[in-house]
């Protein structure tokens, strides 16, 4: 049995050490509140499977606090996989992280769940300082449980729903089960979060760090 407690900044440090994160404060600073961002899919998944949906240029659909989100990526898994929160359980300083549902609605502009499932918005808070660190929007969620509602607290393994395949539309242009994915968007409360740059079709586990919130980059689509 695995525990989501491994989704801490310690795991983040191991991964980021392999991807050459800038060591100088020119790119980022004040990372004491940093929280790791992980794939919102339990067990295995695939980063940017077809090479056209990586965060360097992927469309950003949603926003929070009056701003468009910082970056977006598609993470792939065939229909039926469990969707979970992408946030780690502790900050860089070791503070526990609480996650609350802030958005539950159809993800596509049509308002029809058959066109693309749910958008579930989550907010991560440092419970020691009380400060909100960032949010994530998890899109194309199928089979949402009834208890996943605005205001609900979710743990690291709380099931938010499942990956699904929806009908082909302008919102969901997928032709087969291998294209089923979760569209993930991330935003900082202050300044900008970052993503870990990876090659298309990279295999992920649910303990693979894919980004950070609480860091202070100077613009959208910033690589860690």
C-alpha positions as CSV (number, residue, x, y, z in Angstrom):
1,X,0.0,0.0,0.0
2,X,1.3,3.4,-0.9
3,X,0.6,6.6,0.9
4,X,0.1,10.1,-0.6
5,X,2.4,11.5,2.2
6,X,5.1,10.8,-0.4
7,X,3.7,13.7,-2.3
8,X,5.8,16.2,-0.3
9,X,8.4,18.7,-1.2
10,X,11.1,16.1,-0.4
11,X,9.9,14.1,-3.4
12,X,9.8,17.3,-5.4
13,X,13.4,18.1,-4.6
14,X,14.6,14.7,-5.9
15,X,12.8,15.1,-9.2
16,X,13.7,18.8,-9.7
17,X,17.3,17.9,-9.1
18,X,17.2,15.9,-12.3
19,X,15.7,18.6,-14.4
20,X,18.2,21.4,-13.8
21,X,16.1,24.0,-12.0
22,X,17.7,27.4,-12.0
23,X,19.8,27.8,-8.8
24,X,19.9,31.6,-8.9
25,X,17.1,33.8,-7.6
26,X,16.8,35.6,-10.9
27,X,14.2,33.2,-12.2
28,X,12.3,32.7,-9.0
29,X,12.4,33.6,-5.3
30,X,10.6,33.2,-2.0
31,X,9.8,29.5,-2.4
32,X,9.1,28.9,1.3
33,X,5.5,28.2,0.5
34,X,6.1,26.0,-2.5
35,X,3.9,23.0,-3.0
36,X,4.4,20.2,-5.5
37,X,1.9,19.6,-8.3
38,X,1.4,16.0,-9.4
39,X,-0.6,14.2,-12.1
40,X,-4.3,14.3,-11.1
41,X,-4.6,10.6,-12.1
42,X,-4.0,7.8,-9.7
43,X,-1.3,5.3,-10.7
44,X,0.2,5.6,-14.2
45,X,-0.4,8.3,-16.8
46,X,1.2,9.9,-19.8
47,X,2.4,13.5,-20.3
48,X,1.4,15.2,-23.5
49,X,1.0,11.9,-25.4
50,X,0.7,13.2,-28.9
51,X,3.1,16.2,-28.6
52,X,0.6,18.9,-29.1
53,X,-0.7,19.7,-25.6
54,X,2.4,20.6,-23.6
55,X,2.4,23.6,-21.3
56,X,4.8,25.7,-23.4
57,X,2.0,26.4,-25.9
58,X,-1.2,24.6,-24.7
59,X,-4.3,26.7,-24.6
60,X,-5.4,28.1,-21.2
61,X,-9.1,28.0,-20.9
62,X,-9.9,29.0,-17.3
63,X,-9.0,31.6,-14.7
64,X,-9.2,32.3,-11.0
65,X,-9.3,35.6,-9.0
66,X,-9.9,37.5,-12.2
67,X,-6.8,36.2,-14.0
68,X,-6.2,33.5,-16.6
69,X,-4.4,30.5,-15.2
70,X,-0.6,30.2,-15.4
71,X,-0.1,27.1,-17.5
72,X,-2.0,24.0,-18.8
73,X,-1.2,20.5,-20.0
74,X,-3.0,17.4,-21.1
75,X,-2.2,14.2,-19.1
76,X,-3.5,11.0,-20.7
77,X,-5.0,7.8,-19.4
78,X,-7.6,5.5,-20.9
79,X,-11.2,5.9,-19.6
80,X,-12.0,4.6,-16.1
81,X,-8.9,5.7,-14.2
82,X,-9.4,7.5,-10.8
83,X,-9.0,11.3,-10.8
84,X,-7.5,12.9,-7.7
85,X,-6.2,16.2,-6.4
86,X,-2.9,17.3,-8.0
87,X,-1.5,19.0,-4.9
88,X,1.1,17.6,-2.5
89,X,0.5,17.1,1.2
90,X,3.1,19.5,2.6
91,X,4.8,22.8,1.6
92,X,8.5,23.2,1.2
93,X,8.6,24.3,4.9
94,X,6.9,21.1,6.0
95,X,3.5,22.7,6.6
96,X,0.4,20.6,6.1
97,X,-1.7,21.5,3.0
98,X,-5.5,21.5,3.0
99,X,-7.3,21.3,-0.3
100,X,-10.9,22.6,-0.9
101,X,-13.2,22.3,-3.9
102,X,-14.0,25.7,-5.2
103,X,-15.5,24.9,-8.6
104,X,-17.8,22.2,-9.9
105,X,-19.4,22.7,-13.3
106,X,-19.5,21.4,-16.8
107,X,-16.2,22.1,-18.4
108,X,-17.3,23.0,-21.9
109,X,-19.0,26.2,-22.9
110,X,-22.1,24.3,-24.0
111,X,-22.8,23.4,-20.4
112,X,-23.4,19.8,-21.6
113,X,-21.4,17.1,-19.7
114,X,-21.5,14.8,-22.7
115,X,-19.3,17.3,-24.5
116,X,-16.4,17.1,-22.0
117,X,-17.3,16.2,-18.5
118,X,-16.8,18.3,-15.4
119,X,-14.3,21.0,-14.5
120,X,-13.4,20.7,-10.8
121,X,-11.5,23.5,-9.3
122,X,-9.3,23.0,-6.2
123,X,-7.6,25.4,-3.8
124,X,-4.5,24.6,-1.8
125,X,-3.9,26.3,1.5
126,X,-1.0,26.3,3.9
127,X,-2.7,25.3,7.2
128,X,0.2,26.7,9.3
129,X,0.2,30.2,7.9
130,X,-3.5,30.1,6.8
131,X,-2.4,31.5,3.4
132,X,-3.9,30.3,0.1
133,X,-1.0,29.2,-2.2
134,X,-2.7,28.4,-5.5
135,X,-5.4,26.6,-7.4
136,X,-5.8,23.9,-10.0
137,X,-8.6,23.2,-12.5
138,X,-9.0,19.6,-13.4
139,X,-11.1,19.2,-16.6
140,X,-12.8,16.3,-18.4
141,X,-13.7,14.5,-15.2
142,X,-16.3,11.8,-15.6
143,X,-18.5,10.0,-13.0
144,X,-18.1,12.6,-10.3
145,X,-19.1,11.3,-6.8
146,X,-22.0,13.2,-5.2
147,X,-19.8,14.4,-2.3
148,X,-17.5,16.3,-4.6
149,X,-19.2,19.7,-4.2
150,X,-18.1,23.3,-3.7
151,X,-16.8,23.7,-0.2
152,X,-15.9,20.1,0.3
153,X,-12.4,19.2,1.7
154,X,-10.6,16.6,-0.3
155,X,-7.7,14.4,0.8
156,X,-4.8,13.3,-1.4
157,X,-6.6,10.1,-2.5
158,X,-10.1,11.4,-2.5
159,X,-11.8,10.3,-5.7
160,X,-12.9,13.3,-7.7
161,X,-14.2,11.1,-10.6
162,X,-12.7,9.2,-13.5
163,X,-11.1,9.7,-16.8
164,X,-13.6,9.4,-19.6
165,X,-14.2,9.6,-23.3
166,X,-16.7,12.1,-24.4
167,X,-18.4,12.8,-27.8
168,X,-16.3,14.5,-30.4
169,X,-16.8,18.3,-30.2
170,X,-14.9,21.6,-30.5
171,X,-14.3,21.2,-26.7
172,X,-13.1,17.6,-26.9
173,X,-11.5,16.5,-30.2
174,X,-10.7,12.9,-29.3
175,X,-11.2,9.9,-31.7
176,X,-10.2,7.0,-29.5
177,X,-9.6,5.8,-25.9
178,X,-5.9,6.4,-26.2
179,X,-6.7,10.1,-26.5
180,X,-8.7,10.3,-23.2
181,X,-7.1,12.8,-21.0
182,X,-7.3,15.2,-18.1
183,X,-6.8,18.9,-19.0
184,X,-4.9,20.4,-16.0
185,X,-4.5,24.1,-15.4
186,X,-2.6,25.6,-12.5
187,X,-2.4,29.2,-11.0
188,X,-0.5,30.8,-8.1
189,X,-2.3,33.2,-5.7
190,X,0.6,35.6,-6.2
191,X,2.7,36.0,-9.3
192,X,3.2,32.7,-11.3
193,X,3.6,29.0,-10.8
194,X,5.8,26.7,-12.9
195,X,5.8,23.4,-14.7
196,X,8.5,20.7,-15.0
197,X,9.5,20.6,-18.6
198,X,9.3,17.0,-20.0
199,X,9.4,15.4,-23.4
200,X,6.1,14.4,-25.1
201,X,4.9,10.9,-24.3
202,X,6.8,10.8,-21.0
203,X,5.4,8.1,-18.6
204,X,4.3,9.4,-15.2
205,X,3.3,7.9,-11.9
206,X,1.1,9.7,-9.3
207,X,4.3,10.6,-7.4
208,X,5.9,12.3,-10.4
209,X,6.3,16.1,-9.8
210,X,4.9,18.0,-12.8
211,X,5.1,21.5,-11.4
212,X,5.0,23.8,-8.4
213,X,2.8,26.4,-6.9
214,X,4.0,29.0,-4.4
215,X,7.0,30.0,-6.5
216,X,7.3,33.5,-7.9
217,X,8.0,33.5,-11.6
218,X,7.6,36.5,-13.8
219,X,5.0,35.3,-16.3
220,X,2.8,32.6,-17.6
221,X,4.0,29.2,-19.0
222,X,7.2,29.3,-16.9
223,X,9.3,26.2,-16.8
224,X,10.7,25.4,-13.3
